[in-house]
Structure formats: structure tokens, C-alpha cells
Amino acid sequence: MKGQMISAVAAVSVTLLLGACSSGMTKEQRLSLYESNAGEPIAKINYFSPQGWEEVDRNHVVVTMRPKESYLMRLSGPCLDYDNGAAAMVITTQTGAWVQAKFDRVAFAGSNMNCRIEEIRPLDIEAVRASRKAMESKTI
């Protein structure tokens, strides 16, 4: 990985992003929630030291760069099957200033496997929260 900058994403406990996106939701429901509140795919995002990440399913993660700036990322493979419960996710960036779809990769501490970031979609966090709240009120 010569010439690449490697940055660790600190995991944030249960309070990550949206409270781990709700008790009782299946991976399919969480993915649907995020996809329905995500914008169109973008080529790259500014890289800041991320505040946290959440596994959505075996091929998707949500990365929180700032409190109101999160992205749904689709990965090239099932890296999340091999994270071994890792508390940190690593993002490799070609430039150090940007995270780019189709170029940059994610990996987990203690795993030799890494996956390319295939797609990056900005999330409307307020819409995700409202949708989640509406879903929770229907189940009560």
C-alpha cells in the first residue's frame, strides 16, 4: 500500500450514528431505511477523521464523518463477515484528502481481508431519524 494514507475510524459504542439504528430491525430493514434516505451516488467525499461507523449488512456500512454528515457505502465484498468483532474500521485513501468510490478500500483490525468502496451515497440524517421514528411508532 505504498503511497496510500491509512486512517483508522474510531468505533463509537451503542450510541453510534442513530443508536445502532434501532432495536429489532433486521439488516434488510436497516438497509432499506438508509437507501430510501440516501442521495444519488457521488464519486468522492472530503476525508475527515470519522466519528464512527455502523455495519448495515455484509456489503454496506454507514460512516459518520461529522454529527450531521454520514454516508452509506457499498463495499465490493463481504469484509464485514471477517471483521471478527473489530472495534475499528480502516479506510485507505489514495490522496489523504478524499475518499473515492472505486479506488479506496476498507479493512478491519485483525483481518487480512479488505474491500473496495464501490459506491458512496450521502445520507439525510434527519430523514433517517424521522423514518425510524415513524417505523417505531407503528410497532408500538
C-alpha positions in Angstrom: 0.0 0.0 0.0 2.9 2.3 -0.8 1.8 5.9 -1.3 -1.5 5.4 0.4 -2.6 7.1 3.6 -4.2 4.8 6.1 -6.6 6.2 8.7 -8.5 4.4 11.5 -12.1 5.0 12.1 -12.8 5.0 15.8 -15.8 3.0 16.7 -18.4 4.7 18.8 -20.3 2.3 21.2 -24.0 1.7 21.1 -24.8 5.4 20.6 -23.2 5.3 17.2 -25.0 7.3 14.5 -28.6 6.6 15.2 -28.4 4.4 18.3 -27.3 1.5 16.1 -30.4 2.1 14.1 -32.9 0.7 16.3 -33.6 -2.4 18.3 -35.3 -5.2 16.5 -34.7 -4.1 12.9 -33.4 -6.7 10.5 -30.4 -6.0 8.3 -32.8 -5.8 5.4 -35.0 -3.2 7.1 -31.9 -1.1 8.1 -30.6 -1.2 4.5 -34.0 -0.2 3.2 -34.2 2.7 5.7 -30.8 4.0 4.7 -31.2 3.5 0.9 -34.6 5.3 1.0 -33.0 8.3 2.7 -29.7 8.4 0.7 -28.9 10.7 -2.2 -27.6 9.8 -5.5 -24.1 8.1 -5.6 -21.2 10.5 -5.6 -17.6 9.9 -6.7 -15.8 11.2 -3.6 -16.1 12.9 -0.3 -13.8 15.0 1.8 -11.9 12.9 4.2 -12.1 14.0 7.9 -11.3 11.8 10.8 -14.5 9.8 11.0 -16.5 9.8 14.2 -17.9 6.3 13.8 -19.3 3.5 11.6 -22.1 1.1 11.6 -22.5 -2.3 9.9 -25.7 -2.3 7.9 -25.3 -5.7 6.2 -22.5 -7.8 4.8 -21.8 -5.3 2.0 -22.9 -1.9 3.4 -21.6 0.4 6.1 -22.6 3.8 7.3 -19.7 6.1 8.0 -20.2 9.2 10.1 -17.7 12.0 9.3 -19.4 14.7 11.3 -22.5 14.8 13.5 -24.7 15.6 10.5 -22.6 14.2 7.8 -22.9 10.4 7.1 -22.6 8.3 4.1 -23.9 4.9 3.0 -21.0 2.9 1.4 -21.4 -0.2 -0.6 -18.4 -2.5 -0.5 -17.0 -4.9 -3.1 -17.2 -7.9 -0.9 -18.2 -9.4 2.4 -15.5 -7.7 4.5 -17.9 -7.4 7.4 -18.1 -11.2 7.6 -14.4 -11.2 8.6 -14.3 -8.2 11.0 -14.1 -10.5 14.0 -16.0 -8.0 16.1 -13.3 -5.4 15.4 -13.9 -2.0 17.1 -12.1 -0.1 14.4 -12.5 0.1 10.6 -9.7 1.3 8.5 -10.2 3.4 5.4 -7.3 3.7 2.9 -7.3 6.8 0.9 -5.2 7.4 -2.3 -4.9 11.1 -1.6 -5.4 11.5 2.2 -7.9 14.4 1.4 -10.6 12.4 -0.3 -12.4 9.1 0.0 -13.2 7.9 -3.6 -15.6 5.3 -4.8 -13.9 2.6 -6.9 -10.4 3.5 -5.6 -10.3 3.5 -1.8 -10.8 0.5 0.5 -11.9 -0.5 4.0 -10.5 -3.2 6.3 -10.8 -4.2 9.9 -8.1 -4.6 12.6 -7.1 -8.2 12.9 -8.4 -9.1 9.4 -6.3 -9.6 6.3 -9.3 -9.0 4.1 -10.1 -5.6 2.6 -12.8 -4.4 0.2 -13.0 -1.6 -2.3 -15.6 1.1 -1.7 -17.9 0.6 -4.7 -20.4 3.4 -4.0 -20.8 6.4 -1.7 -24.2 7.9 -1.1 -24.8 10.9 1.3 -27.4 10.3 3.9 -30.1 12.7 5.0 -29.7 12.0 8.7 -32.8 14.0 9.8 -34.9 12.0 7.3 -33.4 8.7 8.6 -34.3 9.7 12.1 -37.9 10.7 11.1 -38.4 7.5 9.1 -37.0 5.4 12.0 -39.3 7.1 14.5 -42.3 6.5 12.2 -41.4 2.8 11.9 -41.1 2.5 15.7 -44.4 4.2 16.3 -46.1 1.7 14.0 -44.7 -1.2 16.1 -45.9 0.2 19.4 
